[in-house]
Amino acid sequence: MKVLIIGGVAAGTKVAAKLKRENRDLEVTILTESKDISYAGCGLPYYVGNVIPDKDKLIVNTPKSFLN
């Protein structure tokens, strides 16, 4: 079965992860405007405060990381 999730921030990625945990055979696609599918708000103070100056260091998951 194929599932399309519209919106790649917290709720969309949470649903995608839950679906895949329950049925690894599902083909789950997330459609989002942003190039980053999700972000953790808890890391933003470190970025804004220049503790982590490179935004890319905050990104843990990429679309490629969900392919397998």
C-alpha positions in Angstrom: 0.0 0.0 0.0 1.1 3.5 -0.7 0.6 6.4 1.7 1.1 10.1 1.0 1.7 12.5 3.9 1.4 16.2 3.2 3.6 18.2 5.5 7.1 17.2 6.7 7.4 18.9 10.0 6.8 17.2 13.4 3.3 15.7 12.8 4.0 14.5 9.3 7.2 12.7 10.2 5.7 11.3 13.4 2.9 9.7 11.4 5.4 8.4 8.8 7.6 6.8 11.4 4.6 5.2 13.2 3.3 3.8 10.0 6.6 2.3 9.0 7.1 0.8 12.5 3.7 -0.9 12.3 4.2 -2.1 8.7 7.6 -2.1 7.0 6.0 -2.9 3.7 4.2 0.4 3.3 5.5 2.8 0.8 5.4 6.1 2.7 6.0 9.4 0.9 6.3 12.8 2.6 5.4 15.9 0.5 6.8 19.2 1.9 7.8 22.6 0.7 11.0 22.8 2.6 14.2 21.0 1.7 14.5 20.0 5.4 11.8 17.5 6.3 11.8 18.1 10.0 13.7 20.0 12.7 14.1 19.9 16.4 13.1 23.2 18.0 15.3 22.4 21.0 18.4 22.9 18.9 17.4 26.4 17.7 18.7 28.3 20.8 22.2 26.8 20.1 22.0 28.1 16.5 20.7 31.5 17.4 23.2 31.8 20.3 26.0 30.9 17.9 27.0 27.9 20.0 26.4 25.8 16.8 27.1 28.3 14.0 26.5 25.9 11.1 22.8 25.1 10.7 23.7 21.9 8.8 25.1 20.5 12.1 21.6 20.6 13.6 20.2 18.3 10.8 20.2 14.7 11.9 17.9 13.1 9.4 17.7 13.7 5.6 15.3 12.4 3.1 18.0 9.8 2.1 18.2 8.5 5.6 14.6 7.3 5.4 15.0 5.3 2.1 16.0 2.0 3.8 
